[in-house]
Amino acid sequence: MVAETKNIPRLMLMEGDMDAVSIRQIQSLFEDAMSIDNRDIILDMSKVRFIDSSGVGAVVSFFRRLAEVDRSLIIQGVQGQPQDLFTYLQIDKAIPIQ
């Protein structure tokens, strides 16, 4: 018998800055997560110090792409400047934040 992994979300730990400088690496990580399996994603942002519009755009795009294939994204551990920006932009109205 093979255990079903769909109900076990994949944890992705983000670190450092999510900005225009790191956007290609972030997009590559998100692409990999899309293609590896069909699990939902928990995006742990507890170690993200800074996020700009490029990083926010990548997260929102990732959320939309997951939703298109009936997968979900939950953000956890967001704090400091990223939390302030997510609150200002009302990201929590669309993407669950824990």
LUMLOKE-469735 format. One line per field, with one value per atom (N, C-alpha, C, O): residue number from 0; atom name; x, y, z. Coordinates in Angstrom, 2 decimals. Example, Ala and Ser with C-alpha at 12.3 -4.5 7.8 and 13.67 -1.06 7.14 Angstrom:
// LUMLOKE-469735
seq	[0_0_0_0_1_1_1_1]
atom	[N_CA_C_O_N_CA_C_O]
px	[13.19_12.30_13.20_14.24_12.85_13.67_12.90_13.41]
py	[-5.69_-4.50_-3.30_-3.32_-2.25_-1.06_0.03_1.14]
pz	[7.80_7.80_7.80_8.46_7.08_7.14_7.87_8.04]
// end
This chain:
// LUMLOKE-469735
seq	[0_0_0_0_1_1_1_1_2_2_2_2_3_3_3_3_4_4_4_4_5_5_5_5_6_6_6_6_7_7_7_7_8_8_8_8_9_9_9_9_10_10_10_10_11_11_11_11_12_12_12_12_13_13_13_13_14_14_14_14_15_15_15_15_16_16_16_16_17_17_17_17_18_18_18_18_19_19_19_19_20_20_20_20_21_21_21_21_22_22_22_22_23_23_23_23_24_24_24_24_25_25_25_25_26_26_26_26_27_27_27_27_28_28_28_28_29_29_29_29_30_30_30_30_31_31_31_31_32_32_32_32_33_33_33_33_34_34_34_34_35_35_35_35_36_36_36_36_37_37_37_37_38_38_38_38_39_39_39_39_40_40_40_40_41_41_41_41_42_42_42_42_43_43_43_43_44_44_44_44_45_45_45_45_46_46_46_46_47_47_47_47_48_48_48_48_49_49_49_49_50_50_50_50_51_51_51_51_52_52_52_52_53_53_53_53_54_54_54_54_55_55_55_55_56_56_56_56_57_57_57_57_58_58_58_58_59_59_59_59_60_60_60_60_61_61_61_61_62_62_62_62_63_63_63_63_64_64_64_64_65_65_65_65_66_66_66_66_67_67_67_67_68_68_68_68_69_69_69_69_70_70_70_70_71_71_71_71_72_72_72_72_73_73_73_73_74_74_74_74_75_75_75_75_76_76_76_76_77_77_77_77_78_78_78_78_79_79_79_79_80_80_80_80_81_81_81_81_82_82_82_82_83_83_83_83_84_84_84_84_85_85_85_85_86_86_86_86_87_87_87_87_88_88_88_88_89_89_89_89_90_90_90_90_91_91_91_91_92_92_92_92_93_93_93_93_94_94_94_94_95_95_95_95_96_96_96_96_97_97_97_97]
atom	[N_CA_C_O_N_CA_C_O_N_CA_C_O_N_CA_C_O_N_CA_C_O_N_CA_C_O_N_CA_C_O_N_CA_C_O_N_CA_C_O_N_CA_C_O_N_CA_C_O_N_CA_C_O_N_CA_C_O_N_CA_C_O_N_CA_C_O_N_CA_C_O_N_CA_C_O_N_CA_C_O_N_CA_C_O_N_CA_C_O_N_CA_C_O_N_CA_C_O_N_CA_C_O_N_CA_C_O_N_CA_C_O_N_CA_C_O_N_CA_C_O_N_CA_C_O_N_CA_C_O_N_CA_C_O_N_CA_C_O_N_CA_C_O_N_CA_C_O_N_CA_C_O_N_CA_C_O_N_CA_C_O_N_CA_C_O_N_CA_C_O_N_CA_C_O_N_CA_C_O_N_CA_C_O_N_CA_C_O_N_CA_C_O_N_CA_C_O_N_CA_C_O_N_CA_C_O_N_CA_C_O_N_CA_C_O_N_CA_C_O_N_CA_C_O_N_CA_C_O_N_CA_C_O_N_CA_C_O_N_CA_C_O_N_CA_C_O_N_CA_C_O_N_CA_C_O_N_CA_C_O_N_CA_C_O_N_CA_C_O_N_CA_C_O_N_CA_C_O_N_CA_C_O_N_CA_C_O_N_CA_C_O_N_CA_C_O_N_CA_C_O_N_CA_C_O_N_CA_C_O_N_CA_C_O_N_CA_C_O_N_CA_C_O_N_CA_C_O_N_CA_C_O_N_CA_C_O_N_CA_C_O_N_CA_C_O_N_CA_C_O_N_CA_C_O_N_CA_C_O_N_CA_C_O_N_CA_C_O_N_CA_C_O_N_CA_C_O_N_CA_C_O_N_CA_C_O_N_CA_C_O_N_CA_C_O_N_CA_C_O_N_CA_C_O_N_CA_C_O_N_CA_C_O_N_CA_C_O_N_CA_C_O_N_CA_C_O_N_CA_C_O_N_CA_C_O_N_CA_C_O]
px	[0.85_0.00_0.89_1.86_0.57_1.32_0.59_-0.61_1.31_0.69_0.42_1.25_-0.71_-1.10_-0.44_-0.60_0.31_1.01_0.28_0.72_-0.80_-1.52_-1.96_-1.96_-2.32_-2.82_-1.71_-1.99_-0.46_0.67_1.32_1.98_1.14_1.70_3.23_3.88_3.77_5.22_5.60_5.00_6.60_7.09_8.25_9.23_8.13_9.20_9.68_8.91_10.95_11.53_12.24_13.17_11.79_12.41_13.31_12.97_14.47_15.42_15.95_15.99_16.35_16.97_15.96_14.88_16.32_15.47_14.75_15.32_13.51_12.75_12.55_11.56_13.54_13.54_13.97_14.15_14.12_14.47_15.79_15.99_16.70_18.00_17.85_18.53_16.97_16.83_15.64_15.37_14.94_13.68_13.85_12.98_14.92_15.12_15.25_14.68_15.98_16.14_14.80_14.46_14.06_12.75_11.80_11.13_11.75_10.88_11.27_10.41_12.57_13.04_12.58_12.16_12.65_12.16_10.66_10.20_9.91_8.47_8.16_7.23_8.91_8.74_8.98_8.20_10.06_10.36_9.22_8.84_8.69_7.59_6.34_5.58_6.13_4.98_5.13_4.15_6.37_6.58_6.91_6.79_7.31_7.74_6.57_6.66_5.50_4.34_3.10_3.15_2.01_0.76_0.32_-0.87_1.27_0.92_0.68_1.19_-0.09_-0.26_1.06_1.94_1.20_2.46_2.26_1.31_3.16_3.28_4.57_5.65_4.44_5.59_5.99_5.33_7.08_7.57_8.45_9.55_7.98_8.71_9.29_9.58_9.46_9.95_11.37_11.79_12.13_13.51_13.69_14.81_12.57_12.63_12.67_11.79_13.72_13.91_13.26_12.82_13.21_12.75_12.07_12.52_10.99_10.33_9.93_9.43_10.15_9.72_8.63_8.13_8.27_7.17_7.46_6.54_8.73_9.09_8.78_8.23_9.14_8.87_7.39_6.91_6.65_5.21_4.57_3.70_5.00_4.47_4.72_3.85_5.91_6.24_5.34_4.87_5.10_4.24_2.81_2.18_2.29_0.91_0.78_-0.21_1.75_1.73_1.77_1.05_2.60_2.70_1.36_0.90_0.73_-0.59_-1.61_-2.37_-1.61_-2.57_-2.32_-3.26_-1.05_-0.71_-1.10_-1.59_-0.89_-1.31_-2.83_-3.35_-3.55_-5.02_-5.56_-6.58_-4.89_-5.33_-5.32_-6.07_-4.48_-4.40_-4.93_-4.55_-5.82_-6.52_-5.57_-5.76_-4.57_-3.63_-3.69_-4.13_-3.26_-3.34_-1.98_-1.03_-1.91_-0.72_-1.10_-2.09_-0.31_-0.46_0.88_1.92_0.86_2.08_2.13_1.14_3.30_3.44_4.70_5.67_4.67_5.85_6.26_7.33_5.42_5.78_5.81_4.92_6.83_7.00_7.77_8.31_7.83_8.61_8.11_6.90_9.03_8.70_7.82_6.86_8.11_7.21_5.77_4.82_5.60_4.26_3.57_2.40_4.31_3.75_3.28_2.20_4.09_3.74_2.55_1.64_2.54_1.41_0.12_-0.94_0.19_-0.98_-1.44_-2.63_-0.50_-0.83_-1.50_-2.47_-0.97_-1.50_-2.70_-3.30_-3.06_-4.17_-4.02_-4.99_-2.78_-2.49_-3.25_-3.66_-3.43_-4.12_-5.59_-6.23_-6.12_-7.52_-7.63_-8.70_-6.52_-6.52_-5.76_-6.19_-4.63_-3.76_-3.77_-3.49_-4.10_-4.08_-2.69_-1.69_-2.65_-1.40_-1.57_-2.52_-0.66_-0.71_0.40_0.53]
py	[-1.18_0.00_1.25_1.33_2.20_3.44_4.54_4.75_5.25_6.34_7.53_7.87_8.13_9.32_10.55_10.80_11.32_12.50_13.80_14.86_13.77_14.99_15.78_17.01_15.08_15.77_16.28_16.96_15.98_16.45_17.61_17.38_18.83_19.97_19.95_19.44_20.50_20.66_21.97_23.01_21.91_23.10_23.70_23.02_24.97_25.70_26.81_27.69_26.75_27.76_28.82_28.51_30.05_31.17_31.90_32.03_32.37_33.07_34.31_34.39_35.29_36.49_37.45_37.66_38.05_39.04_38.42_37.60_38.82_38.43_39.71_40.43_39.98_41.25_41.06_39.93_42.17_42.12_41.40_40.79_41.47_40.80_39.28_38.57_38.78_37.34_36.73_35.54_37.50_37.04_35.82_34.95_35.75_34.59_33.30_32.27_33.35_32.17_31.79_30.61_32.77_32.52_31.89_30.90_32.44_31.90_30.47_29.63_30.18_28.83_27.86_26.74_28.28_27.45_27.19_26.07_28.22_28.06_27.13_26.32_27.25_26.35_24.90_24.01_24.67_23.32_22.77_21.61_23.59_23.15_22.80_21.91_23.49_23.22_21.87_21.17_21.51_20.33_19.06_17.96_19.18_18.01_17.06_15.86_17.59_16.77_17.66_18.82_17.13_17.90_18.31_18.51_18.43_18.79_20.29_21.10_20.64_22.03_22.53_21.73_23.85_24.45_25.30_26.08_25.13_26.06_26.83_26.25_28.13_29.00_29.63_30.55_29.14_29.65_30.85_30.73_32.02_33.26_33.84_35.03_33.00_33.47_34.01_34.75_33.65_34.12_35.13_35.43_35.64_36.68_38.04_38.38_38.80_40.11_41.24_42.24_41.08_42.17_41.58_40.57_42.23_41.85_43.12_44.07_43.15_44.30_43.85_42.73_44.72_44.40_43.18_42.46_42.94_41.75_40.48_39.52_40.49_39.33_39.12_37.99_40.20_40.10_39.56_38.69_40.08_39.61_38.13_37.42_37.66_36.24_35.38_34.33_35.82_35.06_35.02_33.97_36.15_36.21_35.36_34.65_35.44_34.63_33.14_32.34_32.77_31.37_30.91_29.81_31.75_31.45_31.19_30.23_32.05_31.92_30.65_29.95_30.36_29.15_27.89_26.94_27.89_26.74_26.59_25.48_27.71_27.67_27.13_26.44_27.44_26.95_25.43_24.85_24.78_23.32_22.72_21.62_23.48_23.02_22.69_21.70_23.52_23.40_24.71_25.74_24.66_25.87_26.28_25.50_27.53_28.12_28.74_29.46_28.44_29.07_29.70_29.06_30.92_31.61_31.57_31.85_31.23_31.22_31.95_32.04_32.45_33.05_34.41_34.90_35.05_36.36_37.38_37.39_38.23_39.21_40.42_40.40_41.45_42.64_43.33_43.41_43.81_44.55_43.74_44.29_42.42_41.66_41.61_41.71_41.46_41.44_42.80_42.86_43.87_45.20_45.42_45.96_44.99_45.17_44.29_44.74_43.04_42.15_42.72_42.64_43.29_43.89_45.10_45.25_45.96_47.17_46.80_47.44_45.77_45.34_44.40_44.00_44.05_43.16_41.79_41.19_41.31_39.99_38.91_37.91_39.11_38.14_37.96_37.00_38.86_38.71_37.63_37.05_37.35_36.34_35.07_33.96_35.25_34.13_33.96_34.91_32.75_32.53_32.75_32.24_33.52_33.78_33.35_33.77_32.53_32.03_32.66_32.38]
pz	[0.00_0.00_0.00_0.76_-0.85_-0.96_-0.21_-0.40_0.65_1.42_0.51_-0.33_0.67_-0.10_0.52_1.72_-0.28_0.23_-0.07_0.38_-0.82_-1.19_0.04_0.01_1.11_2.30_3.21_4.20_2.88_3.67_2.90_1.88_3.39_2.65_2.61_3.52_1.54_1.40_2.09_1.82_2.96_3.65_2.87_2.58_2.54_1.86_2.79_3.16_3.17_4.05_3.21_2.47_3.33_2.64_3.62_4.80_3.14_4.01_3.32_2.09_4.12_3.58_3.00_3.56_1.87_1.22_0.02_-0.70_-0.17_-1.36_-2.16_-2.00_-3.01_-3.73_-5.18_-5.64_-5.89_-7.31_-7.55_-8.61_-6.59_-6.74_-6.69_-7.42_-5.83_-5.63_-6.37_-6.19_-7.18_-7.76_-8.67_-8.68_-9.44_-10.32_-9.52_-9.90_-8.43_-7.57_-6.94_-6.85_-6.49_-5.88_-6.90_-6.59_-8.09_-9.13_-9.48_-9.75_-9.48_-9.75_-8.66_-8.97_-7.41_-6.30_-6.43_-6.21_-6.79_-6.95_-8.13_-8.04_-9.22_-10.38_-9.97_-10.33_-9.22_-8.75_-7.91_-8.07_-7.02_-6.16_-6.97_-6.60_-8.07_-8.93_-9.63_-9.86_-9.98_-10.80_-10.02_-10.56_-8.76_-7.99_-7.70_-7.94_-7.19_-6.86_-6.81_-7.23_-6.31_-6.31_-4.91_-4.67_-3.99_-2.63_-2.47_-3.25_-1.45_-1.07_-0.49_-0.16_-0.38_0.04_1.29_1.39_2.25_3.38_3.14_3.11_2.98_2.74_4.07_4.55_4.65_5.93_5.66_5.11_6.06_5.83_7.12_7.19_8.13_9.43_9.36_10.25_8.32_8.20_7.06_6.65_6.56_5.52_6.22_7.00_5.93_6.57_5.79_6.36_4.45_3.59_2.36_1.82_1.93_0.69_-0.04_0.58_-1.36_-2.17_-3.14_-3.04_-4.05_-4.97_-5.83_-6.21_-6.15_-6.93_-6.14_-6.68_-4.86_-4.00_-3.78_-3.83_-3.54_-3.36_-4.65_-4.60_-5.78_-7.06_-7.27_-7.78_-6.90_-7.03_-6.15_-6.58_-4.92_-3.99_-4.51_-4.51_-4.96_-5.46_-6.73_-6.89_-7.61_-8.83_-8.49_-9.10_-7.54_-7.08_-6.53_-6.83_-5.72_-5.17_-6.29_-6.23_-7.28_-8.40_-9.21_-9.58_-9.47_-10.24_-9.48_-10.07_-8.17_-7.37_-7.40_-7.55_-7.26_-7.25_-8.58_-8.59_-9.67_-10.99_-11.09_-11.87_-10.29_-10.31_-9.00_-8.60_-8.36_-7.15_-6.00_-5.29_-5.85_-4.72_-3.93_-4.45_-2.69_-1.88_-1.35_-1.31_-0.94_-0.36_0.98_1.08_2.00_3.31_3.65_3.50_4.09_4.51_6.04_6.71_6.55_8.01_8.43_7.67_9.65_10.26_9.75_10.09_8.94_8.40_9.53_10.39_9.53_10.61_10.10_8.99_10.91_10.57_9.30_9.08_8.48_7.26_6.32_5.78_6.09_5.22_5.74_4.96_7.05_7.62_7.43_7.09_7.67_7.49_6.06_5.83_5.09_3.68_3.30_2.61_3.76_3.47_4.06_3.43_5.26_5.89_5.09_4.81_4.72_3.94_2.62_2.20_1.95_0.65_0.78_-0.22_2.01_2.31_1.65_1.19_1.61_1.05_1.82_1.24_3.13_3.96_3.59_4.03_2.79_2.33_1.26_1.07_0.57_-0.50_-0.10_-0.41_0.57_0.92_2.43_3.16_2.92_4.37_4.97_4.46_6.04_6.76_8.20_8.88_8.66_10.05_10.85_12.05]
// end
